C-alpha cells in the first residue's frame, strides 16, 4: 500500500517538474520573441471569440 502511494506521489512530482520546465521555457521564448508573443495573443483572442464568433449580446 505504501509503495503504491509513493509511486503515485513520485509520478505527480515528475509531472509537476516537467510542467514547470515547459512553463519556464515558454516564458523565456515569449520574452525574447515579439512575433511569438503576438501569435499567443492572437490565439487568445480567437479562443475568447469562440468557434462561431462572439456570443450574442
N, C-alpha and C positions, 0 to 999 in steps of 0.2 A: 504494500500500500504506500509506504513512504517513498519507495523507488519510483512509483508512478507519479506521485505528486512532484517529486524533484525533477522528473523528466519533463513534465508539463511546465514547471517553472523555468527550467532551462530553455525550453522551446520558446516560451513567451519572451524571456530576456533576449534571446537571439533575434527574434523578430523585431523587438524594440530597438536593438542595436543597429540592425540593418536599416530600419526606418529612419533612425537618427542620422546615419551616414548619408543616406539618399537626400534627406532634407538639407543637410549642410552643403552637399554638392550642388543641389539646385539653387540654393540661396547664393552660393559663390558665383554660379553661372549667371544668375539674374543680375548681380551687382556689376559684372563685367560686360554684359551684353545687352545693350538697349533694345536691339531687334528682338531678342528672346523675350524680354520683358513685355514688349508690345504684343507679341504673339500670345503670351499668357493673358494680358489684359483683354485682348480681342476675344479670346476663348471664354473668359469670364463674362463678357458682355453677351455673347451668343448663348451661354448657359442661362443667364438671367432672363433672356427673352423667351426661352423655352423652344420646343420643337416647332410650334406653329405660330411663332411671333409672340408679342407681349400679351398678357392677359387682358380681357376687356375691362373697361372701367365703368 
